[in-house]
Amino acid sequence: MSLRVAFPTNILQGEALVETARTLATTKGFAALNEALDALDDRLALRTYLDGYDLTVVDWLVWGSIRGNATFG
């Protein structure tokens, strides 16, 4: 795996995933987080990365949002 970080391949899709990251970072309560995480799980069922075939900024944003959420901390 290379350490090169790519930008989203589809800008509208990338913007939607960035909005998902914002939501994950600020959402309180396990039920609401579980719903958002289920949607991400569905998206990743047939993919390795959220957008495209390489690690992108979006993947890092979503990971950081999940990791930084106080509900999981």
N, C-alpha and C positions, 0 to 999 in steps of 0.2 A: 504494500500500500504506500502510495506517495504522500508526502505532506503538503502537496499543492492544494490550495483551497480555491475552488471555483465559485462563480456566482450563479444564481439560479438561471436555468435555461429558458424558462417561461416567466416573464416579469410579472404577469398577473397572478400566476400560481405562486410565485415567490412572495408577492405581497400578501396573499392570503395566508401563507405559512408564517410570515413575519407577524401577522395579526394573531395567529394562533399562539405564537410564542409570547406575545404581549399578554394574551388572555391567561395562559398558563402561569405566567409570572405573578399575576395579581389576583387570581381566583382563590377564594377561601372556601373551605368545606370540601370534604372528600367526595361527595356525590357529584358536584359540578366538575371537579378535577377528573373523576373517573370517566365521566362522559367525554371529556376532551381527550383523555388518554385512549379511550376505546376508538375514537375516530382516528387518532394517529396509528394505533395498532392495525386498524383496517387498512390504512394507507400503506403501511410497511409490510403487510402480509405477503406481497409479491415483489417487494423492492428491498434493496439494501440501504438506499439513501432516500431522503424525503423528496429530492428533486434531482433528476438526472442520474448519471452513472458514476459520479464522483462525489466526494465529500464537498458540501457547499457551505456558505455562510449560514444558510437557513438551518442546516443540521446542527451547527454549533449554537445558534440562537435558541432553537427549541430545546436542545439538551441543557443549556444553561438556565433556561426558564424553569424546566422541570427540577433541576438540581437546586436552584435557588428559591424555590417555593417553600414558604414557611411550613406548610402542611406536611411536607415530606422531611423537613429538617428536624 
